[in-house]
Amino acid sequence: MSLINRMLQDLDRRQALDPANAGVVRASTARPARREWFWRVLVVMLTAALAWMGLRHLPKRPRLSAVG
């Protein structure tokens, strides 16, 4: 028996495919708040690092002299 058939049978046993609830999408109440701070800090650090590298390594334009 294939894995898909076993999973479908398991869903049928748990009545997850109930016709009354077909097409109803429910949002998860659990929110992964523990890792959210990690991604925010990572984005801030990467943005700061890229800005620093850009400012540090961009070639500077030579200034035009006012000699005419």
C-alpha positions in Angstrom: 0.0 0.0 0.0 1.4 3.4 -0.9 2.2 6.1 1.5 -0.5 8.4 0.0 -3.2 5.8 0.4 -2.2 5.2 4.0 -2.3 9.0 4.7 -5.7 9.3 3.0 -7.1 6.4 5.1 -5.7 8.1 8.2 -7.4 11.3 7.3 -10.7 9.5 6.7 -10.4 7.8 10.1 -10.0 11.2 11.7 -12.8 12.6 9.6 -10.6 15.4 8.3 -12.3 15.1 4.9 -15.7 15.8 6.3 -18.0 17.1 3.5 -19.5 19.7 5.8 -16.1 21.3 6.3 -14.8 20.8 2.7 -13.2 24.0 1.5 -13.0 25.6 4.9 -9.6 26.9 5.7 -8.8 27.6 9.4 -5.9 29.7 10.5 -3.6 28.2 13.0 -3.9 29.6 16.5 -0.3 28.7 17.4 2.2 31.5 16.5 5.9 30.8 16.4 6.9 33.9 18.4 10.1 32.4 19.7 11.9 32.6 16.4 10.4 35.8 15.1 12.9 37.9 17.0 15.7 35.9 15.4 14.6 36.7 11.9 14.1 40.3 12.7 17.5 40.7 14.2 19.0 38.8 11.3 17.4 41.1 8.7 18.6 44.2 10.6 22.1 42.9 10.9 22.3 41.9 7.2 20.9 45.3 6.1 23.5 47.1 8.2 26.3 44.9 6.9 25.3 45.4 3.3 25.0 49.2 3.8 28.4 49.3 5.4 30.0 47.3 2.7 28.3 49.4 0.0 29.5 52.6 1.6 33.0 51.3 2.2 33.6 49.7 -1.1 31.9 51.8 -3.6 34.3 53.7 -5.8 34.4 57.3 -5.1 33.9 59.8 -7.9 36.8 62.1 -8.4 36.0 65.8 -7.7 36.0 68.1 -10.6 38.4 71.0 -10.2 37.3 74.5 -10.7 40.4 75.3 -12.9 39.2 76.7 -16.1 
